[in-house]
Structure formats: C-alpha cells, structure tokens
C-alpha cells in the first residue's frame, strides 16, 4: 500500500526522486493539490505530479527572510545618481515560497540585491509606478520625463538611470529623446532579460555599466545593456536608433543603421565608438517638452492587405499614420488591393501618412521605382532610415504641439533630424 504523501514546506531546498531520475530545487507554493512546483537551479520552474513522486529528501530548510544584510547608507562623498524604477525584471526579486517576484523599490532591498552600484555612487531611488512595459503608454513617458527633469536640474545629481521592462523599452527611449533634446547630463535606460536568481542573469553587469554611463559625459538619452552573450561589457546605444531584436538573449537590443556610442566595461573603462553630445558646464535649465497626441497609428503593410483598413483610422479621427512599407518603399499598387487610391483619399481628407522601412536596416527611396513615385504623388511622406517605433513616438510628440499641426508644418518637423533619428550615411558596417 502506497504511503500517504507528506506535503513539504514551500521554500525548502529538496531532492525529488521520480522514476529513474532526481530533480533538485526549491519547492514553491502550488495552487493544484496534485502538483508539486519546483524551481530548478537553472532558474526555471517545473511541475511534478505527486502520484509520480517516489521520494522527497530535505536538503536545506527555507531560508529566513531576516538574514543579515549589509548596512545601507548614503555617505555623501560619492557622486549622486538618481535611480528611477518603473518595473520590469530588473527591478524585482524572487520570492522563494511562491516562485513569483516582488518589486524592488525599497533602497535597502535594492542594495541587498545589487550592492555593486552603491560602491560606485550614492544612489537615490524613487519609483513613480511599477509596470511591465507592455502596459505602459504615453502618460507613463510623460510621468518619467517630469521626474527626470527635476534630476537634470539638481546640481548635486551627476546622472540618471531608469530601469524598465524590455518589451517596449525602445519606445520609451525614443520618446524621452524627443521630449528632452539637448541634455546637460546622461539619461540612461537599462533592463534585464533574465531574473537575478538565475545564473545567466544580465542585470548586474547592465546596472554596473549603467552607473558608469550615468557618471560619464555622454549627455544623451541612451540605452545600456549587454553587448554580447558574455559578461564582458555593455553597449551605450542611442535612444532613437535602438531596437529589441531578440525575445530572450541578453544582448537583445541592437543599434540599427548606426554604430553604438560606446563600449562600457565593468571596471569603469569607456571606449568611445562614435560621436555623441557631450556634457557641458552650463547653468541653463532643462525643461521637459512632455507632450504627446495619441491619435496616431502604426501599421505594417503585408501582401494581400485590403487598403480599406485605412478607413478605420479615418472614421475614428486619427490624425496621422506610420506605415511600414515593404522593400525600399512599396505597397500594393495594382489589382483589387491597390493602395494608391485609398492613400490619396485619406490624405485629401486630412490624414497625415508617413512611410518607414519594415526591413529596419537600410532606407526608403521613392525615386527608384515608378510605382513608388506614384505613391509619393498621393502625399505620403517617406522617412528614410528612421525606425518604425521612433517614427511613431516622434509623430505623437510632434502632433502634441498645436503650432506644428498641419500637413506642411508636421512634415517639416518629421523630416527634421531632431535627436539623431536619421543617419545620413548607411554602410555595410552598420549591419549587425
């Protein structure tokens, strides 16, 4: 007769015997009475049916939450960095009893997880909100910009770090680039693809390099993160020319149509790769130009797509569209799904339409093919090598200014190279 199964305590480190194999890890709380949840040493969670478990051995009791911590205190002798926590994997830590994560907004807790950056600077932490980045919108960009503005105008602050979820980080980076323009200090966004409890966590290196970037003379909005899969150094990437290019790799963010600004090493060494706006000593006050019009859309053209989809945006009174064109500037221009008549119609009714490359690398050129020239005649404005997400945030920001609204004024601003969103020269060296 099978012995009754004794429920182990969540948080204990155990060895579980199933069939001819064993699994070691930390037991987690399970909402299914027939399933044991186990966090493996590699950081992943697995579920095991209790009826299949032959034996469970206790290796170590649950660690007490009252473990001794290093004393946290600002010594007022190191340079000051303002750290703005908005959410994401980088600003959370594992709860061993549930397998879930909890927010790291308390300075003492943050210090206990990432003590290294407190050795580099006095870090002042604040958190306007905690969100996974897919839930963020333009209101959150504006909130962040208002807090950054205060730090930029605080003469005691050397630089700013913003922790952020990865999924829409490049939207925030470009939005802040337009909302600030000329800066007097570094504004550094950083992230983590993998949680701090995993052996392959990328948060520690990203934060160390971000701290050195925040103390540098790079007076731009930059994104700092792993340059490759190793823990060698990070890249500082321009906020308007960066994109998340992999769902899970530690070096997920890559520069598009440009080079990184710099390599940043964990010992503080900074190796400059390309030109950037340098910090200058000045008494000028920074004012966040924090406006955004949400009545814009970002859509991708695909083969066979019915152009009547554009009627939705016209009917719902959208002011402008960013459309990802195929190749060097094409959409369907013959047959039943010919886009040219519909584009002409919505533009004549006041819709602003901008074309961007869905290839990402390279630029659009409407003068190569006859069909693209006909598309150009409808009033579509081609935006060269700009990234789709950057074009989206730029259009929303431009239309947030009443004085820039109107086809001519908006076009002028959209074609102006405001925050290095355009690259005049594209070579093979930019293909990553």
N, C-alpha and C positions, 0 to 999 in steps of 0.2 A: 504494500500500500504506500502511495506517494505521501511523503511527509508534508505537512502544511507549510506554505511558503511564508517566511517571516519578512515583513516589509522593512527594508533598510531605511536609514535616515538620509534625507536629501542633504547633499553637501559632503558626505563621506567619500573618501577615495577607496575604490573597491576593485577586486578582480572577479569577473563573472565567467563561469565555465558554461559553455553552450556546445553541445555535440563534441566535436574534436578540436575546438578552438577556445581560446580565452580572450577576453576583452578587458582592458584596464582603463579606468577613468573615474570621473566624479559623477555620482548619482544626482539626478535632477528631479525636481517635482514633476509628476506626471498627472494629467487630468484623466487618463484612461487607466482604470484599475487593473487591466490586464497587461499593461505595457510598462516596462522599465525604460527610463530615459537615461542615457549615459553620455557625458561629454568626454570624448576621447582626448588623448594627449596632444593630438594634432589640431585640436580646436573644434572639430566637427562633432555634431550630436547624432546619435543613433538610437533607434527604438528596438527593444528586445521583448519578445513575448515571454511572460513569466512562466508559462507552461513548458517552454523550451529550456529554461534555466536549470542546470543540474546542481550548481553550487555557486555561492557568492561568498567571497572572502573579504573581510575588512582589512584594508592596508593602512589607512590613516583616518582618524576621526575628523569631522568637519572642523575647519579652521575657525577660530574665534574671530569675530569682527573687531574685537578690542585689542588687536595686535598692536605692538608698539610701533609708533610712527616717528620719523624724524621730525624735529621741531620745525614748523613753518613760520617764517617771519621775513618781512622785507627789511633789508639792512640799510637802505637809503644811501648806499655807497656805489651801487652798481647802476648802470643806465636803466631807465624805466621803459618797459614795453607794455602797452595796453593790449590785453588779450580779450577779444570779443568772441564768445562762444555762442554758436547758433544751432548746434546739433550735429547729427551725423555720427558715424562710427568712431571718429577720433575723439569725440567728447563724451564717451560713455565707457563704462567698465562692466565686466562680467559680474553678475550675481550668481555665485556658485550653487545656490539652492534651487534656482529656477532655470538656469541656463540662459536667461534673458540678460538684458543690460539695463543699467540705470545711469542717469545723467551725471556728468562730472561738472557741476557748476560751482561747487564749494572749493575755494582756493586750497584748503588743506587736503581735500581728497585729490584734487588735480596734482598737487605737489607730491602726494604719495605715489601716484602712478607715473608721473613724468618729472622727477626731481632734476633732471639734467638742465632743463631750460632755466630753472631758478638759480643755477650756478652761473649762467651767462648774464642774466639780467634780473632786476626786480620786476616781477610780472604782476600786473594788476588785472584781475579777472572780473568781467561782467558779462551778463547774458540777457539780451533783450527778449529772447524767446528760445525755445528748443523745438526744432522741427527737422524731420527728414526732408532732404532738399526737394523731393518730388512734390511736396506740399507747399513749397514757397511760391510767392508771387511778387509782383512789383511793389506791393505795400511793404513787404519784408525788405526789399532792396532799399527802399526809402528810409525805413527804420534804421537799418545798418548804417546808411550814409550819414544820418543825423548824429549817431554816436561817434562815427569816425571823424566827423567834422570837429567835435569837441576835442578829441585826442590830437588832431592835427594842429589845433590852436593852443594846445597846452605846451608851454615851453619846456616843461620837465619831461615830456614824452619824446623818446627818440624814434619810435616806430610803432606800427600797429600790426597785430596778427589777427586774422579772422578764421576760426575753424568752421568747417562747412561740410555737409554731405556731398558726395561726389557726383550724383546723378545730374544735377543742374548747376554745378559749380561754375561752369564756363559761362552760363547766362549771367550769374551774379558778377563774375569778374568783368565781363564786358559792360554791364550796366553801371557798375561803380566807376569804370574807366571814363565813361561819358559824363557821369554826374560830378566828377571832380576835375577832370582836365589837368591843369598844371598843379603839381603837388610840391610840398615842401619836405615831405618825409615818405618813407616806404609804407605802402599798404599791402600786406602780404596775406593771401588766402592760402590755406592749406587743408589737408584732408588725410583720411586713412581708408584704404581699401579693405584692410583686414583688422579685426579687433585686437586689442592689446594683449589678450590672453593667449593668442596664437603665436607659435614660434616664428611664423613668417610675417608677423605684424610689421607694418611700414610706418606706424605713427611716430615712433621715437625718432628716427632719422629725419622724417619730414618736419617735426617740431624743432629739433636742434638746428637744422638748416634754415628754417623759417625765422628763428630767433636771430641768427647771424644776418639774414637778409633784412630783417627789420632794423638792425643797427647799422646797415650799410648806407651808401649814398645813392642807392637806386630809388629815386623819387618818382615811382610809378606804381600803378596797381599791377601786382604780379601774382602769379600762382606758383607756389614752391612745392615740389614733390619728387619722388624717386625718378632718377634719370634712366635707370635700367632695373633689371630684376634683382641686382645685388645691392648690398648696403654700402655702396662706395661714396656716392654723392648725389645731390639733388640738382635739378634744373630750376632756374628762375625764368618763368615764361610770361610773356606779355599778355595782359588781361584780355586784349581784343583779338589775339591770334593763337588761341589755345583751344583745344577740344578734347573731350574724353573719347579715346579711341579704342578702349578695351573695357569689357564689362567687369573684369576681376583682377587683371595684372596690376602689380604695384606701380608700374610706370605707365599707367593708363592715360595720362594727359600728355599730349604731344604738341609741339609747335607746328602750325600749318602755314606754309608759304613764307616762312621766316626761320631764322635761327633762334635758339634760346638766348636770353640776355646774358646768362652766366651759369657756370657750374659753382655750386656751393658745397663745400666739404664739411664734415662733422667736426673738424678741428678749427673751423672759422675761416679757412682759406677761401677766397672768392676769385675764380678765374673768369675774367670777362670774355665774352664771345662776340657780342655785338653792341652797338651804340645804345645808350639809354639816356633818359633825362636825369641829370644829377641833382642831388640835394644842394641847395644854396642857402647861405645865411641871409635871411630876409625877415622883415617884420610884417610882411603882407599877411592878411588874414585869409584863411581858406573858407569858402562858402560852398556848401554842397548845393549843386544845381539839381535838386532832387525832385524831378517831375517825371511823370510817365502817363501816357494815354494808352489804355488797354484795348481800345477799339481797333486793333490790328490783328492780322493773322499770319501764320507761317504754314505754307502747304508745299507738298512735293508733287511735281508732275510725274506721272507714270504712263506707260503705253496703254492706250485704250481708254484713258480717263475722259469722262464726259465733261466738257467745259461748263455745263450748266451748274456745276458745283460752285462756280463763282457767284451765281445768283444768291446763294445763301448769305454771303458776306454783304452783298449789296442790299438785300432785303433787311438785314439786321443792322444796317447803318454803320458798317465798319468803314474806317477812314482810309486804311491802307493795307496792302498785302505784300508779303515777301514770298516769292515763288521760287522754289528750287528748280532751275531749268536743267535739262539734260545736256551733256556734252559741253560745247563752248557757247551754248545759248539757244537751245531748241526746245520747242513744244510742238505738238501735232499741228500741222499747218495745211493738211489736205484731208479730204474724206469727211465722213459723218462727224468725227470728233475734232474738226478743225477749230483750234482755239482762237485764231485771229479775229473773227467777227465778234466773239464774246469779249475778248480783251478790249477791243475798240469800243464796244458798247458800254462796259462798266467804267472805263476811263473817261468817256464823254459824259457820263453821269456823275463824275466827281471822285471816283475811286483812284487812289494812288497805287501803282503797281511797280514793284521793283524785282528785278531778276538777279538771282545769285546762283553760284555753281553747286550742284549736288555732288559733283566729283570731289569737292573740297580743295584738292590740290589743283593748281593752275588758275586761270582766269577766264571769264567770259569775253567773247569778242563777237559782236553782232555784224561785223563787216566781212566776215569770211564767206558765209553762205547767203544766197539770195533770200531764202526763207526767213532767216534771222533779220535781214534788212526790212522785210515786210512786217515782221513783229515789232521792230523798232519804230516803224511809222505809226503804230497804234498809240504810242505814248509810253510804252513800257520803258523804264529806265534800267539800264544794265549797270551792275555794281562791281564789275571787275573781279578781284580775288577775295572779296570780303566773305567771311564765314556766315552761313545762314543764321546762326544764333546771334552773332554780333550784329548782323543787319536788322534782326528782329528787335533787339534791345535798343539799337540806335534809332530806329523808326519810332518806337514808342516814346523815347526820350525827346526826339525832335518834335513830334506832334504834341508833346506836353507843353510846348511853348506856343502860345497863341500867335505870337508875332512871326513864327516860322511856318504857320499853316498856309496852305495854298500850293498849287502844283509847282509853281516856279520857285518859291521860297523853300519849300520842302526839298525839292530836287537839288537845289544849290547846297543845302546843308547835308543831304545824304551823300553827295559826291565830294564833300569837303573831308580831307583827311584829318579828323579831329583828334583821335587818340591812337594813331598809327594802325588803324584798322585796314588800310590799304598798303600794299607793298608795290613800289614802282618797278622793281626788278625781280623776276622769278627765274631761278636757275635750278639745275638738277640737284644742287647741294641741299635744296630745301625738301627734297623727297626723303622721307624718313624710313 
